[in-house]
Amino acid sequence: MNIRPVEDRDFPAILALWNPVIRETTITFSSEEKSLQSLDAMVVERRRAGREFLLAEIGGDVQGFATYAQFRAGSGYAHAMEHTIILAPAARGRGIGRALMQRIEDHAREGGAHRLFAGVSGENVDGVEFHVRQGFSIVARLPEVGRKFDRWLDLVLMMKAL
């Protein structure tokens, strides 16, 4: 497995993983699919801020990605980050998510991050369990703060000290 910073050439594969999650699941509350332009802007913005967007591949096939940014706007939150991690369905349970998380955590820690947050859909039991296995703790359950597919959704806020 190779984990590396994403490049422009990876964008179609990332969109092929991310957009079905947006379109078909409650893993994310967003219903706005990513485009090549929005993905490019996100990567540029995060790197400009000293963050990273990493890709995991095996034999040239994209298995997943992870990225992070500041948890909330403002200088008071400069050391609190929130991450996103998306895996291909076939990549789950193979240590790929764990490897991506470790690299994101290392990068964030080296950049001065003190806390790393995960906002996980209350319906994403596997996502909550994954984060617990990575050392995250549940710090809050925010009832019915998201809405998708005409349903109210809970957000499980998880945190890890870096």
Sequence and secondary structure as in RCSB ss.txt:
>XXXX:A:sequence
MNIRPVEDRDFPAILALWNPVIRETTITFSSEEKSLQSLDAMVVERRRAGREFLLAEIGGDVQGFATYAQFRAGS
GYAHAMEHTIILAPAARGRGIGRALMQRIEDHAREGGAHRLFAGVSGENVDGVEFHVRQGFSIVARLPEVGRKFD
RWLDLVLMMKAL
>XXXX:A:secstr
 EEEE  GGGHHHHHHHHHHHHHH SSSS      HHHHHHHHHHHHHTT  EEEEEETTEEEEEEEEEESSSSG
GGTTEEEEEEEE GGGTTTTHHHHHHHHHHHHHHHTT  EEEEEEETT HHHHHHHHHTT EEEEEEEEEEEETT
EEEEEEEEEEE 
